[in-house]
Amino acid sequence: MTFNKKILLSLLAVLLLQAAVWWLTVVPKAMTILRQEVAARAMVQSRQIAELDTLRRAVSVGDVDAVKALVDGLYAVTDADFIVIGDKQGHRMAHPIAERIGEPIMGGDIEAALQSGEHYLSESVGSLGRSLRYISPIVDDDGRVVGMIKVGYLIDTLTEWKRVHWWPIFIIAISTVFFSSLFTLVISRWIRRGMQGLEPDQLVRMLDLKRVVLNATHEGVIAIDKQNCIVECNRNAAHWLELTTGNGTPFSVIGANVDDVIQSDGFCSARSRDISDAMAQFNGKTVIASRVHLGEPLGGCVVSFRLRDEISLLTQQLSQIRQHTESLRIMRHEYANKLTTIGGLIQMGNTDKALALIDLHSAGQQRLVDQLAVQCQLDMLSGLLIGKYHRAQEQQITFKVAEDSAVSSVPLGLSEEALCAVIGNLIDNSFTACAPNAGCVELFISDKGAEFVISVTDNGIGIAADEVNHVFQMGVSSKSEQGHGIGLYLVKRYVEEAGGYIEVDSEPGMTNITIYIAALKERVQC
């Protein structure tokens, strides 16, 4: 027998068993509820009628005609099968069958009402048959029991009600079983199509192969569905993000909401756009991660990542190469223009102007070099600032380092490469905000106090008030070209990793970004 036939027969058997259990459980329960409902109706009517002043006076004086007339009027507004009124001696004063008025009340259950004045529910056999009735005493104005009232429903009536109300339910149940059987057949065929005609052992082998491939992947891989729940997580992801139990054994995160397991500031979200090789924080660890959506009908996304430590050295080296390349390009362009000008002046025989131009250029750069030699003891940072100086000249922007700047060590939690990345991105951001010929950017950097301070001020267009809290988010930029909106995000990441904080003060024509990080106590000795 194939797996699909077993599924069909099993589902049908379970369905029939559930139907039988439901019928055997619900029917007695429903009958109990029906009896309780009828008892409640009888109680309310019995107590209310017993309180009628006209009834109490008529029973007190033994006025049978008045009692009978009153009860006959009540039959028009009640669904009870009978209302029996009895006097103190237990003789009928009102009864559905007029010929039985004056006879003793049957059932043997009225003594407690007549003698003790009790209210109670009783099931007994009377002159009309077995019934469920509620008995209440009738008392006069002096509080003496002068009679009793019995409001009841015949058991045959309850049985008839059950038959009337349960036939539709029985028909619905049979119809439900029939249509559920058809649905089970459809489900069986759907399972067959979903399994692509494969048997369970074949699917198990495919699943094992998929897990082996995932765990053999060096990157951490996490698959997330449309509801932001984890559907797959390989061994490296669990190890790097410490998704383990107390004894180091990885625990299952499959089915858990990704935000409950991985703190990623929204990076691991099925509703975010695709992104490649972005820096992110997963459970406090810096990673280089990519996010790719799976598309419909699957939905969700796959996040792959590696710890930044594994590629940070290569990234830093590439960053330095790019900075040096950019500096060399700018310097080549600048020197090519100046050499052309100097060559033209010499050819014209105007050597004095040529020498003056050489002295002017040499003096400007030499002043910066001399200033950095005194203020900055970090060679990599000095090289970066010289490169930014040349770039500023190319863009016709004034760039200067504050005279009271002084730095001899990197702050706690930052390498010199990371420090250069932070300062470089801040300066580039200011260059972008400034207009050519009128732009001015000033850098202040100091490690002399308890905090390492980096401050960059420019006279650019400024940052709108409603954007100040968003400029450090990934992808936020004043430029529309792809690839922007990363620099300030990286600055924020580096600063947060070092335990520092950022202050922004901006208005049209002036923007200041200041960073505070704990300073390194032991500084480089020069």
C-alpha positions as a Python dict, from the first residue, in 0.01 Angstrom:
ca = {
    (1, 'M'): (0, 0, 0),
    (2, 'T'): (139, 338, -97),
    (3, 'F'): (194, 620, 149),
    (4, 'N'): (-88, 828, -1),
    (5, 'K'): (-344, 547, 43),
    (6, 'K'): (-233, 503, 403),
    (7, 'I'): (-281, 874, 458),
    (8, 'L'): (-632, 862, 306),
    (9, 'L'): (-747, 567, 516),
    (10, 'S'): (-590, 709, 832),
    (11, 'L'): (-761, 1045, 787),
    (12, 'L'): (-1096, 878, 724),
    (13, 'A'): (-1060, 660, 1033),
    (14, 'V'): (-966, 958, 1248),
    (15, 'L'): (-1256, 1157, 1110),
    (16, 'L'): (-1511, 884, 1188),
    (17, 'L'): (-1364, 834, 1535),
    (18, 'Q'): (-1388, 1206, 1604),
    (19, 'A'): (-1749, 1212, 1485),
    (20, 'A'): (-1839, 921, 1715),
    (21, 'V'): (-1663, 1075, 2014),
    (22, 'W'): (-1830, 1407, 1944),
    (23, 'W'): (-2176, 1248, 1928),
    (24, 'L'): (-2128, 1043, 2246),
    (25, 'T'): (-1991, 1344, 2431),
    (26, 'V'): (-2207, 1626, 2305),
    (27, 'V'): (-2549, 1460, 2311),
    (28, 'P'): (-2552, 1380, 2687),
    (29, 'K'): (-2402, 1721, 2759),
    (30, 'A'): (-2667, 1892, 2550),
    (31, 'M'): (-2941, 1700, 2728),
    (32, 'T'): (-2800, 1811, 3063),
    (33, 'I'): (-2794, 2172, 2944),
    (34, 'L'): (-3154, 2135, 2824),
    (35, 'R'): (-3266, 2006, 3164),
    (36, 'Q'): (-3083, 2291, 3338),
    (37, 'E'): (-3250, 2544, 3109),
    (38, 'V'): (-3595, 2396, 3171),
    (39, 'A'): (-3532, 2385, 3548),
    (40, 'A'): (-3431, 2752, 3542),
    (41, 'R'): (-3748, 2846, 3355),
    (42, 'A'): (-3963, 2653, 3601),
    (43, 'M'): (-3790, 2816, 3900),
    (44, 'V'): (-3834, 3171, 3770),
    (45, 'Q'): (-4200, 3121, 3688),
    (46, 'S'): (-4277, 2941, 4014),
    (47, 'R'): (-4118, 3207, 4233),
    (48, 'Q'): (-4270, 3497, 4043),
    (49, 'I'): (-4624, 3355, 4042),
    (50, 'A'): (-4599, 3271, 4413),
    (51, 'E'): (-4533, 3640, 4483),
    (52, 'L'): (-4851, 3763, 4307),
    (53, 'D'): (-5068, 3945, 4561),
    (54, 'T'): (-5392, 3834, 4397),
    (55, 'L'): (-5285, 3470, 4415),
    (56, 'R'): (-5174, 3497, 4778),
    (57, 'R'): (-5508, 3654, 4884),
    (58, 'A'): (-5714, 3402, 4687),
    (59, 'V'): (-5527, 3104, 4835),
    (60, 'S'): (-5550, 3253, 5187),
    (61, 'V'): (-5931, 3272, 5172),
    (62, 'G'): (-5969, 2947, 4972),
    (63, 'D'): (-6119, 3118, 4665),
    (64, 'V'): (-6081, 2831, 4411),
    (65, 'D'): (-6253, 3016, 4127),
    (66, 'A'): (-6022, 3319, 4160),
    (67, 'V'): (-5716, 3092, 4167),
    (68, 'K'): (-5834, 2896, 3864),
    (69, 'A'): (-5908, 3213, 3667),
    (70, 'L'): (-5568, 3357, 3746),
    (71, 'V'): (-5384, 3038, 3646),
    (72, 'D'): (-5588, 3001, 3324),
    (73, 'G'): (-5471, 3349, 3226),
    (74, 'L'): (-5109, 3256, 3291),
    (75, 'Y'): (-5119, 2965, 3043),
    (76, 'A'): (-5136, 3219, 2763),
    (77, 'V'): (-4791, 3359, 2848),
    (78, 'T'): (-4601, 3049, 2964),
    (79, 'D'): (-4458, 2742, 2791),
    (80, 'A'): (-4488, 2525, 3104),
    (81, 'D'): (-4691, 2205, 3070),
    (82, 'F'): (-4873, 2261, 3396),
    (83, 'I'): (-4922, 2502, 3685),
    (84, 'V'): (-5070, 2342, 3995),
    (85, 'I'): (-5184, 2542, 4299),
    (86, 'G'): (-5247, 2364, 4629),
    (87, 'D'): (-5383, 2476, 4965),
    (88, 'K'): (-5236, 2418, 5310),
    (89, 'Q'): (-5381, 2064, 5318),
    (90, 'G'): (-5230, 1973, 4981),
    (91, 'H'): (-5553, 1976, 4781),
    (92, 'R'): (-5558, 2112, 4430),
    (93, 'M'): (-5699, 2462, 4377),
    (94, 'A'): (-5583, 2486, 4014),
    (95, 'H'): (-5495, 2206, 3769),
    (96, 'P'): (-5480, 2169, 3386),
    (97, 'I'): (-5763, 1912, 3418),
    (98, 'A'): (-6055, 2089, 3590),
    (99, 'E'): (-6211, 1760, 3713),
    (100, 'R'): (-5908, 1701, 3937),
    (101, 'I'): (-5945, 2027, 4129),
    (102, 'G'): (-6005, 1954, 4498),
    (103, 'E'): (-5824, 1620, 4487),
    (104, 'P'): (-5496, 1560, 4675),
    (105, 'I'): (-5182, 1656, 4487),
    (106, 'M'): (-4983, 1354, 4363),
    (107, 'G'): (-4608, 1307, 4358),
    (108, 'G'): (-4530, 1312, 4729),
    (109, 'D'): (-4291, 1606, 4699),
    (110, 'I'): (-4485, 1902, 4839),
    (111, 'E'): (-4441, 1853, 5214),
    (112, 'A'): (-4119, 2055, 5239),
    (113, 'A'): (-4288, 2356, 5077),
    (114, 'L'): (-4602, 2337, 5294),
    (115, 'Q'): (-4432, 2258, 5623),
    (116, 'S'): (-4095, 2437, 5600),
    (117, 'G'): (-4160, 2699, 5332),
    (118, 'E'): (-3876, 2571, 5112),
    (119, 'H'): (-3820, 2636, 4739),
    (120, 'Y'): (-3680, 2337, 4545),
    (121, 'L'): (-3659, 2146, 4217),
    (122, 'S'): (-3816, 1800, 4197),
    (123, 'E'): (-3854, 1523, 3942),
    (124, 'S'): (-4146, 1291, 4014),
    (125, 'V'): (-4447, 1114, 3868),
    (126, 'G'): (-4773, 1303, 3896),
    (127, 'S'): (-5120, 1267, 3753),
    (128, 'L'): (-4993, 1388, 3411),
    (129, 'G'): (-4686, 1164, 3407),
    (130, 'R'): (-4316, 1203, 3495),
    (131, 'S'): (-4214, 1568, 3499),
    (132, 'L'): (-3948, 1812, 3607),
    (133, 'R'): (-4111, 2075, 3833),
    (134, 'Y'): (-4019, 2355, 4066),
    (135, 'I'): (-4215, 2392, 4391),
    (136, 'S'): (-4250, 2717, 4587),
    (137, 'P'): (-4454, 2799, 4900),
    (138, 'I'): (-4730, 3063, 4895),
    (139, 'V'): (-4727, 3280, 5207),
    (140, 'D'): (-4975, 3538, 5328),
    (141, 'D'): (-4903, 3890, 5447),
    (142, 'D'): (-4817, 3756, 5796),
    (143, 'G'): (-4552, 3522, 5656),
    (144, 'R'): (-4755, 3202, 5713),
    (145, 'V'): (-4752, 2927, 5448),
    (146, 'V'): (-5105, 2904, 5310),
    (147, 'G'): (-5039, 2691, 5004),
    (148, 'M'): (-4790, 2595, 4733),
    (149, 'I'): (-4736, 2627, 4357),
    (150, 'K'): (-4586, 2372, 4126),
    (151, 'V'): (-4466, 2475, 3774),
    (152, 'G'): (-4347, 2182, 3565),
    (153, 'Y'): (-4244, 2040, 3227),
    (154, 'L'): (-4324, 1681, 3131),
    (155, 'I'): (-4028, 1456, 3047),
    (156, 'D'): (-4210, 1366, 2726),
    (157, 'T'): (-4200, 1735, 2633),
    (158, 'L'): (-3823, 1746, 2689),
    (159, 'T'): (-3784, 1436, 2472),
    (160, 'E'): (-3990, 1596, 2197),
    (161, 'W'): (-3783, 1913, 2214),
    (162, 'K'): (-3467, 1708, 2189),
    (163, 'R'): (-3599, 1525, 1882),
    (164, 'V'): (-3708, 1845, 1713),
    (165, 'H'): (-3382, 2029, 1778),
    (166, 'W'): (-3144, 1739, 1727),
    (167, 'W'): (-3262, 1620, 1389),
    (168, 'P'): (-3111, 1921, 1209),
    (169, 'I'): (-2791, 1877, 1410),
    (170, 'F'): (-2778, 1508, 1319),
    (171, 'I'): (-2827, 1592, 952),
    (172, 'I'): (-2552, 1856, 972),
    (173, 'A'): (-2321, 1603, 1139),
    (174, 'I'): (-2382, 1344, 866),
    (175, 'S'): (-2327, 1610, 599),
    (176, 'T'): (-2008, 1721, 771),
    (177, 'V'): (-1875, 1365, 772),
    (178, 'F'): (-1961, 1328, 404),
    (179, 'F'): (-1801, 1652, 291),
    (180, 'S'): (-1505, 1596, 522),
    (181, 'S'): (-1450, 1262, 352),
    (182, 'L'): (-1443, 1436, 16),
    (183, 'F'): (-1206, 1695, 159),
    (184, 'T'): (-985, 1416, 295),
    (185, 'L'): (-967, 1268, -52),
    (186, 'V'): (-864, 1607, -191),
    (187, 'I'): (-602, 1646, 84),
    (188, 'S'): (-461, 1303, 2),
    (189, 'R'): (-423, 1395, -363),
    (190, 'W'): (-274, 1732, -269),
    (191, 'I'): (-16, 1558, -48),
    (192, 'R'): (68, 1330, -337),
    (193, 'R'): (129, 1624, -567),
    (194, 'G'): (326, 1808, -297),
    (195, 'M'): (552, 1507, -250),
    (196, 'Q'): (601, 1494, -627),
    (197, 'G'): (523, 1125, -627),
    (198, 'L'): (809, 1046, -386),
    (199, 'E'): (790, 810, -94),
    (200, 'P'): (882, 924, 260),
    (201, 'D'): (1222, 752, 262),
    (202, 'Q'): (1318, 936, -56),
    (203, 'L'): (1214, 1268, 99),
    (204, 'V'): (1416, 1189, 412),
    (205, 'R'): (1727, 1132, 203),
    (206, 'M'): (1673, 1464, 23),
    (207, 'L'): (1627, 1645, 356),
    (208, 'D'): (1943, 1490, 501),
    (209, 'L'): (2136, 1597, 192),
    (210, 'K'): (2007, 1954, 225),
    (211, 'R'): (2117, 1969, 589),
    (212, 'V'): (2462, 1833, 506),
    (213, 'V'): (2507, 2096, 235),
    (214, 'L'): (2392, 2378, 466),
    (215, 'N'): (2621, 2269, 749),
    (216, 'A'): (2913, 2234, 507),
    (217, 'T'): (2870, 2599, 405),
    (218, 'H'): (3132, 2817, 576),
    (219, 'E'): (2897, 3113, 605),
    (220, 'G'): (2617, 3133, 859),
    (221, 'V'): (2284, 3082, 683),
    (222, 'I'): (1938, 3161, 825),
    (223, 'A'): (1616, 3117, 627),
    (224, 'I'): (1313, 3323, 737),
    (225, 'D'): (951, 3285, 622),
    (226, 'K'): (684, 3550, 557),
    (227, 'Q'): (589, 3565, 925),
    (228, 'N'): (950, 3640, 1028),
    (229, 'C'): (989, 3290, 1174),
    (230, 'I'): (1310, 3091, 1131),
    (231, 'V'): (1268, 2790, 902),
    (232, 'E'): (1635, 2691, 871),
    (233, 'C'): (1959, 2768, 1054),
    (234, 'N'): (2290, 2598, 981),
    (235, 'R'): (2557, 2497, 1231),
    (236, 'N'): (2788, 2797, 1178),
    (237, 'A'): (2504, 3044, 1233),
    (238, 'A'): (2408, 2874, 1560),
    (239, 'H'): (2773, 2862, 1672),
    (240, 'W'): (2866, 3221, 1586),
    (241, 'L'): (2548, 3366, 1736),
    (242, 'E'): (2575, 3141, 2045),
    (243, 'L'): (2235, 2983, 1992),
    (244, 'T'): (2326, 2705, 2234),
    (245, 'T'): (2208, 2558, 2562),
    (246, 'G'): (2398, 2576, 2889),
    (247, 'N'): (2625, 2280, 2801),
    (248, 'G'): (2709, 2421, 2458),
    (249, 'T'): (2467, 2205, 2260),
    (250, 'P'): (2288, 2402, 1984),
    (251, 'F'): (1917, 2436, 2058),
    (252, 'S'): (1651, 2436, 1791),
    (253, 'V'): (1540, 2779, 1678),
    (254, 'I'): (1324, 2648, 1397),
    (255, 'G'): (980, 2806, 1418),
    (256, 'A'): (1089, 3081, 1659),
    (257, 'N'): (1035, 3444, 1570),
    (258, 'V'): (1368, 3578, 1447),
    (259, 'D'): (1339, 3894, 1659),
    (260, 'D'): (1313, 3679, 1973),
    (261, 'V'): (1634, 3491, 1891),
    (262, 'I'): (1857, 3734, 1700),
    (263, 'Q'): (1896, 4102, 1791),
    (264, 'S'): (1973, 4255, 1451),
    (265, 'D'): (1805, 4601, 1451),
    (266, 'G'): (1562, 4481, 1185),
    (267, 'F'): (1824, 4338, 947),
    (268, 'C'): (1678, 3988, 972),
    (269, 'S'): (1334, 4090, 850),
    (270, 'A'): (1146, 3925, 567),
    (271, 'R'): (992, 4262, 478),
    (272, 'S'): (1319, 4450, 424),
    (273, 'R'): (1474, 4506, 85),
    (274, 'D'): (1763, 4302, -57),
    (275, 'I'): (2108, 4406, 56),
    (276, 'S'): (2457, 4272, -9),
    (277, 'D'): (2772, 4272, 208),
    (278, 'A'): (2645, 4517, 468),
    (279, 'M'): (2785, 4558, 817),
    (280, 'A'): (2535, 4463, 1087),
    (281, 'Q'): (2510, 4363, 1451),
    (282, 'F'): (2380, 4014, 1529),
    (283, 'N'): (2348, 3944, 1903),
    (284, 'G'): (2615, 4202, 1977),
    (285, 'K'): (2860, 4067, 1718),
    (286, 'T'): (2963, 4262, 1411),
    (287, 'V'): (2905, 4068, 1091),
    (288, 'I'): (2914, 4124, 718),
    (289, 'A'): (2574, 4006, 600),
    (290, 'S'): (2359, 3979, 289),
    (291, 'R'): (1982, 3946, 263),
    (292, 'V'): (1805, 3799, -41),
    (293, 'H'): (1428, 3763, -78),
    (294, 'L'): (1293, 3434, -206),
    (295, 'G'): (1000, 3583, -397),
    (296, 'E'): (653, 3437, -438),
    (297, 'P'): (508, 3190, -365),
    (298, 'L'): (769, 3104, -102),
    (299, 'G'): (814, 3452, 43),
    (300, 'G'): (1054, 3527, 324),
    (301, 'C'): (1426, 3572, 279),
    (302, 'V'): (1767, 3412, 333),
    (303, 'V'): (2031, 3587, 543),
    (304, 'S'): (2392, 3480, 502),
    (305, 'F'): (2675, 3628, 706),
    (306, 'R'): (3032, 3596, 828),
    (307, 'L'): (3195, 3745, 1131),
    (308, 'R'): (3363, 4073, 1048),
    (309, 'D'): (3684, 3956, 1218),
    (310, 'E'): (3740, 3708, 938),
    (311, 'I'): (3738, 3968, 662),
    (312, 'S'): (3803, 4291, 850),
    (313, 'L'): (4178, 4280, 779),
    (314, 'L'): (4124, 4242, 404),
    (315, 'T'): (3855, 4510, 410),
    (316, 'Q'): (4081, 4752, 596),
    (317, 'Q'): (4365, 4688, 354),
    (318, 'L'): (4137, 4746, 57),
    (319, 'S'): (4006, 5062, 222),
    (320, 'Q'): (4360, 5192, 268),
    (321, 'I'): (4444, 5108, -92),
    (322, 'R'): (4137, 5295, -212),
    (323, 'Q'): (4225, 5597, 1),
    (324, 'H'): (4584, 5599, -122),
    (325, 'T'): (4466, 5553, -480),
    (326, 'E'): (4223, 5842, -444),
    (327, 'S'): (4492, 6059, -286),
    (328, 'L'): (4740, 5975, -562),
    (329, 'R'): (4478, 6049, -828),
    (330, 'I'): (4401, 6386, -674),
    (331, 'M'): (4768, 6470, -627),
    (332, 'R'): (4849, 6365, -987),
    (333, 'H'): (4567, 6581, -1117),
    (334, 'E'): (4669, 6874, -896),
    (335, 'Y'): (5040, 6850, -976),
    (336, 'A'): (4970, 6802, -1348),
    (337, 'N'): (4778, 7133, -1354),
    (338, 'K'): (5042, 7317, -1149),
    (339, 'L'): (5332, 7175, -1354),
    (340, 'T'): (5156, 7279, -1672),
    (341, 'T'): (5119, 7631, -1533),
    (342, 'I'): (5479, 7642, -1411),
    (343, 'G'): (5605, 7506, -1746),
    (344, 'G'): (5411, 7773, -1933),
    (345, 'L'): (5553, 8050, -1711),
    (346, 'I'): (5908, 7923, -1766),
    (347, 'Q'): (5859, 7907, -2143),
    (348, 'M'): (5736, 8263, -2132),
    (349, 'G'): (6049, 8358, -1942),
    (350, 'N'): (5851, 8459, -1635),
    (351, 'T'): (6063, 8261, -1389),
    (352, 'D'): (5980, 8485, -1092),
    (353, 'K'): (5612, 8399, -1107),
    (354, 'A'): (5697, 8033, -1157),
    (355, 'L'): (5913, 8034, -842),
    (356, 'A'): (5644, 8222, -649),
    (357, 'L'): (5384, 7962, -749),
    (358, 'I'): (5617, 7680, -642),
    (359, 'D'): (5683, 7849, -308),
    (360, 'L'): (5309, 7910, -251),
    (361, 'H'): (5216, 7549, -313),
    (362, 'S'): (5507, 7409, -112),
    (363, 'A'): (5437, 7642, 180),
    (364, 'G'): (5066, 7542, 200),
    (365, 'Q'): (5134, 7171, 205),
    (366, 'Q'): (5438, 7203, 426),
    (367, 'R'): (5235, 7394, 686),
    (368, 'L'): (4989, 7103, 706),
    (369, 'V'): (5270, 6847, 725),
    (370, 'D'): (5447, 7045, 998),
    (371, 'Q'): (5119, 7089, 1188),
    (372, 'L'): (5038, 6718, 1172),
    (373, 'A'): (5391, 6626, 1278),
    (374, 'V'): (5328, 6813, 1603),
    (375, 'Q'): (4960, 6736, 1660),
    (376, 'C'): (4922, 6378, 1535),
    (377, 'Q'): (5143, 6087, 1631),
    (378, 'L'): (4942, 5835, 1427),
    (379, 'D'): (5103, 5786, 1086),
    (380, 'M'): (4799, 5633, 918),
    (381, 'L'): (4576, 5917, 1035),
    (382, 'S'): (4830, 6177, 920),
    (383, 'G'): (4838, 6019, 576),
    (384, 'L'): (4459, 6024, 563),
    (385, 'L'): (4440, 6393, 654),
    (386, 'I'): (4702, 6488, 393),
    (387, 'G'): (4497, 6300, 132),
    (388, 'K'): (4179, 6481, 241),
    (389, 'Y'): (4367, 6811, 218),
    (390, 'H'): (4449, 6744, -148),
    (391, 'R'): (4095, 6635, -221),
    (392, 'A'): (3963, 6955, -64),
    (393, 'Q'): (4191, 7157, -287),
    (394, 'E'): (4063, 6973, -591),
    (395, 'Q'): (3703, 7053, -490),
    (396, 'Q'): (3801, 7412, -401),
    (397, 'I'): (3704, 7361, -37),
    (398, 'T'): (3897, 7493, 260),
    (399, 'F'): (4002, 7208, 488),
    (400, 'K'): (4194, 7263, 809),
    (401, 'V'): (4281, 7090, 1131),
    (402, 'A'): (4212, 7291, 1446),
    (403, 'E'): (4525, 7439, 1606),
    (404, 'D'): (4444, 7290, 1949),
    (405, 'S'): (4407, 6937, 1812),
    (406, 'A'): (4638, 6675, 1962),
    (407, 'V'): (4630, 6298, 1934),
    (408, 'S'): (4889, 6037, 2027),
    (409, 'S'): (4678, 5722, 2069),
    (410, 'V'): (4365, 5553, 1947),
    (411, 'P'): (4056, 5545, 2171),
    (412, 'L'): (3945, 5237, 2358),
    (413, 'G'): (3763, 4988, 2138),
    (414, 'L'): (3887, 5127, 1805),
    (415, 'S'): (4184, 5026, 1591),
    (416, 'E'): (4377, 5292, 1401),
    (417, 'E'): (4215, 5164, 1079),
    (418, 'A'): (3868, 5202, 1230),
    (419, 'L'): (3956, 5550, 1360),
    (420, 'C'): (4062, 5652, 1010),
    (421, 'A'): (3738, 5512, 870),
    (422, 'V'): (3532, 5717, 1118),
    (423, 'I'): (3719, 6045, 1054),
    (424, 'G'): (3737, 5986, 679),
    (425, 'N'): (3363, 5927, 647),
    (426, 'L'): (3282, 6236, 855),
    (427, 'I'): (3511, 6454, 641),
    (428, 'D'): (3373, 6311, 316),
    (429, 'N'): (3020, 6378, 437),
    (430, 'S'): (3113, 6742, 508),
    (431, 'F'): (3282, 6779, 167),
    (432, 'T'): (2960, 6658, 4),
    (433, 'A'): (2752, 6912, 198),
    (434, 'C'): (2974, 7210, 108),
    (435, 'A'): (2954, 7421, -203),
    (436, 'P'): (3272, 7462, -417),
    (437, 'N'): (3468, 7788, -374),
    (438, 'A'): (3284, 7870, -51),
    (439, 'G'): (3299, 7549, 151),
    (440, 'C'): (3493, 7526, 475),
    (441, 'V'): (3551, 7209, 682),
    (442, 'E'): (3737, 7201, 1014),
    (443, 'L'): (3847, 6895, 1209),
    (444, 'F'): (3916, 6894, 1582),
    (445, 'I'): (4057, 6580, 1740),
    (446, 'S'): (4193, 6534, 2091),
    (447, 'D'): (4274, 6255, 2336),
    (448, 'K'): (4398, 6476, 2620),
    (449, 'G'): (4089, 6450, 2840),
    (450, 'A'): (3897, 6159, 2985),
    (451, 'E'): (3726, 6117, 2649),
    (452, 'F'): (3861, 6092, 2297),
    (453, 'V'): (3686, 6372, 2105),
    (454, 'I'): (3637, 6395, 1729),
    (455, 'S'): (3455, 6701, 1597),
    (456, 'V'): (3392, 6791, 1231),
    (457, 'T'): (3231, 7126, 1145),
    (458, 'D'): (3129, 7252, 801),
    (459, 'N'): (2934, 7542, 652),
    (460, 'G'): (2731, 7325, 417),
    (461, 'I'): (2358, 7296, 357),
    (462, 'G'): (2293, 7144, 699),
    (463, 'I'): (2066, 6859, 802),
    (464, 'A'): (1688, 6902, 825),
    (465, 'A'): (1549, 6876, 1178),
    (466, 'D'): (1332, 6577, 1089),
    (467, 'E'): (1631, 6391, 939),
    (468, 'V'): (1882, 6433, 1224),
    (469, 'N'): (1768, 6109, 1391),
    (470, 'H'): (1785, 5914, 1064),
    (471, 'V'): (2112, 6018, 896),
    (472, 'F'): (2302, 5733, 1065),
    (473, 'Q'): (2069, 5465, 932),
    (474, 'M'): (2171, 5237, 649),
    (475, 'G'): (2081, 5374, 307),
    (476, 'V'): (1984, 5725, 424),
    (477, 'S'): (2152, 5983, 201),
    (478, 'S'): (2084, 6313, 30),
    (479, 'K'): (2205, 6150, -293),
    (480, 'S'): (1979, 5937, -506),
    (481, 'E'): (2256, 5724, -664),
    (482, 'Q'): (2289, 5365, -550),
    (483, 'G'): (2573, 5294, -305),
    (484, 'H'): (2535, 5603, -87),
    (485, 'G'): (2400, 5615, 269),
    (486, 'I'): (2668, 5383, 411),
    (487, 'G'): (2940, 5615, 548),
    (488, 'L'): (2756, 5760, 848),
    (489, 'Y'): (2602, 5420, 917),
    (490, 'L'): (2954, 5274, 948),
    (491, 'V'): (3055, 5565, 1171),
    (492, 'K'): (2767, 5488, 1406),
    (493, 'R'): (2856, 5118, 1411),
    (494, 'Y'): (3222, 5182, 1495),
    (495, 'V'): (3134, 5432, 1767),
    (496, 'E'): (2874, 5204, 1927),
    (497, 'E'): (3121, 4913, 1926),
    (498, 'A'): (3370, 5134, 2112),
    (499, 'G'): (3104, 5236, 2366),
    (500, 'G'): (3095, 5598, 2250),
    (501, 'Y'): (2816, 5832, 2151),
    (502, 'I'): (2747, 6096, 1884),
    (503, 'E'): (2607, 6449, 1907),
    (504, 'V'): (2472, 6637, 1605),
    (505, 'D'): (2409, 7011, 1589),
    (506, 'S'): (2289, 7138, 1253),
    (507, 'E'): (2124, 7437, 1093),
    (508, 'P'): (2141, 7589, 745),
    (509, 'G'): (2499, 7704, 695),
    (510, 'M'): (2652, 7511, 989),
    (511, 'T'): (2670, 7146, 1087),
    (512, 'N'): (2876, 7000, 1369),
    (513, 'I'): (2910, 6629, 1442),
    (514, 'T'): (3099, 6541, 1761),
    (515, 'I'): (3198, 6193, 1878),
    (516, 'Y'): (3296, 6103, 2233),
    (517, 'I'): (3478, 5777, 2314),
    (518, 'A'): (3665, 5670, 2626),
    (519, 'A'): (4032, 5768, 2580),
    (520, 'L'): (4319, 5521, 2608),
    (521, 'K'): (4510, 5592, 2930),
    (522, 'E'): (4852, 5473, 2809),
    (523, 'R'): (4947, 5691, 2514),
    (524, 'V'): (5219, 5651, 2258),
    (525, 'Q'): (5543, 5807, 2377),
    (526, 'C'): (5723, 6009, 2112),
}
